[in-house]
């Protein structure tokens, strides 16, 4: 979909996100840091050769070491953008200066090893989901199932006495240290409630290739097809019904990234 098309009113933010992504890509290539587009951004690249038309964010995923290297070099290399590590449990690239009411960001997710033991996986995911609930500030409970709504509310109340910095430290420590297994399996340890459960073979974080995105070129895991089938199902090339095509960070309500 050409960036001139604006059927969903999101092209201004998509242009801003693309400029940010190209700066990230430039600096990653300069320093030999590998990354992959991820989630709805990966889906859009495969299905649309760019943004999903109703998508208002852009997601990248790194290995833990690659993300550390990126955070070390990016703020000093980029004149227009920097990295924030305290907005939420996900690191983000943000503009150094942004117009009031317009602050695009790119989420920087990362992989951590996870055990093949289902019970160990469940314990780790429960801990991470509990900590996400503790960190969340402006919570839209309509985005959660009744079961998860109770968990988010309870953990939010439990967390009120603790500083945000302490809660972020707990989250990142749990993601890195719990249920690591033998390293052959990975999950995206700072993904959302649902995304935490997807388990990927290590190969997803080892081989990368270029992919067309809005007339430019970004990087993607060479295992993109496996990742999309796991995250969105075998019908990932079929867009959702019109009624489910809503931005993730704009109009609110439940979101279908497909």
N, C-alpha and C positions, 0 to 999 in steps of 0.2 A: 504494500500500500504506500504510494508516494507520500512524502511528508507534507505535500501541499493539500492532500485530502484531510478533511477534518470532521468526519461524520459524527464523531463522539466528543468533539470539543477538547481534545487532549493533545493536539499537535504542538502547542507551545511548550508544554512540559516534556513531550517526547523529543523535541529538538534540543532542549536543554540537557536531557538525559543522554542523548546521543553525543553531544559535545563532551560531556563528562566521561563517557565510556571511551571515546577516542583518545582523550588525554590519559586515561588509565592504561589503555592498550599501548600507547606510545611509550610510556615509562616502563611498563612491564617488558616490552620487547627490548628496550634499551638495556635493561638490567638482567635479561634472561629469566624473568619471573613468569611462570606459567599460571594461567587461570582458565576458567571456563565460564561462559554464560550459563545461566542456571534457571530452572523453574519455568515460569511463563516467558522469560526472555529466550530461553532455549527453544521452547515450543514455538514462539513467534518467528524465530530465525528459520526453523525448519518449515513451518506452514505458510508463513507470510513473507519470508526473506527480510524480516524486520519486526517492528512492534506488532503485537496483537492490537488491533485498532482501538480496543477499549481498555488497554493496559496503561497505567500511569506510574509504573515503576520499572526498575531495571535491576536484575540480580546477577551477581557473580559468585563463583565459589573457587576457593583455593585449598591447597593442603595447608596444614597448620604452619609449616616452615615457610611456605611461599607467602602466606599472609603476613607473617612476622617480617619477612624481607620487604614486602610491599609497604607496610606501615613505616618501616625504618627509612625508606628512600622517598616515598611519594610526597610528603609535605614540603620537603626542601627542593624538590624538582618541579613542582607545579606552582605557577604563579596565581592561578585562579581558584584552585580547589585544595582542600585539606581533608584529613581523616578525623572523625570524632569517634571515640570509644565509649562515650558515656550517655548517648541518647537513649539507648536500650541495650539489650545483651548482644545485638548485632552491631559490628563496626560498620561505619558508613563513610562514604565520600560525600562531602557537601561543599557548596560554594563558599569561598571566603567572604564574599559579599552577595547578598540576595535581596531582591525587592521585598517589601513588606507583604506578607501573605503568600509569597511564592518562594518556596525553599525546596527545590528538587534534591533528591538524594539517591545514591546507589548503595544497596546493601552488599556487604562483603561477608559472605558466608564462608565457613571452612569445614573440612572433614576432620573427624577424629575416628580412630579405630573403635570397633565395638565387638563384643563377644558374639560367637555363634550360638551361645546358650540362650534360648528364648526367655528363661526366667531372669537371667542376668540383664538381658535387653530390657525387659519390662521394668525391673527395678531402676535401671538407669533412666529410662524415659519418664517414669513417674517422678523421679527426683528433679529432672530438668523441667518438666511441666509444672511441678510445684514451684520451682524457683522462678519460672517465667511469670506465674501468677503473682509472686511476691514482688517482682520488678515492675509489672505493668502499672501505669498511672491512670491514663484516661481509658477506661475499659468499656467497650461496647459488648455487653453480655449477649446481644442477639447473634453474635458471630459464633457462639458455642452451643454445642448440644447441651441438654439439661444436665447430664452427668458432669461434663467439663465445666459448665457454668458454676456448679456448686464448688468444684475444686478451685477455680479461679477466684471466686469470692472468698472462700475460706483462707486461701493462701495470701490473698491481698490483705485481709484483716490481720493475719498472723505477722505480716511483714512490717506493719506500720511503725514499730519501735526502732527499726534498723535503718541505717543510712543506705542510700542507693549504691554508693561505692562498695560497701560491704556485701550487699546482695549481688552485685555484678561479679565481685571476686569469688563468691560462693559458686555462682553459675559457671564461670569459666573454669574453675578448678574441677567441678563435677564433670563437665564435658570432657576435659582432658584426661582425667584420672580414673573414672569409673568404668568397669566392664570393658577393658580394652581388648581382651582376647589375644589372638596370635598375630593381629595386624592384617589378616587377609580380607577382612570385611570392614567397611566404613559406613558412617552415617554423617549427615550434615548436622553437627552438634548444636548449631544456633538457629536452625530452621524453626518454623512455627509448630504448634501442637501436633498437627497432622503430619507435617514433613519430617519430624524427628524419627518416625517409625520406618522410613524407607532405608533399606540396607543395600549397599552397593558393593560389588567386588572391587578390590583394590585397583584393578585395571582402569576404572573410571577416572582415577586421579593420576594416571601415569602416562597416558598417551593423548595428545591434543592435535587439533587441526584447525585450519582457518575456515570460517564460514561467512557468507555474505550477510550483511545486516544493514538495511537502509542505504544501499549503495556503497557502504564501507566494508571493512573486514574486521571481525573480532575472532576470538579464540573459543573453541568448544571442545569438550571431551570427545575423543574418537568413539566412545561408547554411548553417544547421544541417543541412539535408538533404544538401547536397553534402558537408559535412564528415563526416557519419556514414557515408555510402556509401563515401567514400574510406577511412575508418579501419576500418570493420567489414564492408563489403560490402553488396550489395543486400538481403541478408536480415537487416538490422540489427534489424528489429522482431520477429524470432523469437528467443526465449531459447535459450541453449545447453542441451545435455543436463544432467540433474541432476548427473551425476558431475563436470561442469566448473564448477559453481557454487561457487566458493571465494573468500574475501576476499583482497585484494591484499596486506595487511600482517599477516595473522593466522596462518593455519594453515601457510603455506609451500607449497612446490611450485609448479608452473606455474599460471598464472592466466589465466582467460578472463573478460575484463571484460564480455563480451556477456551 
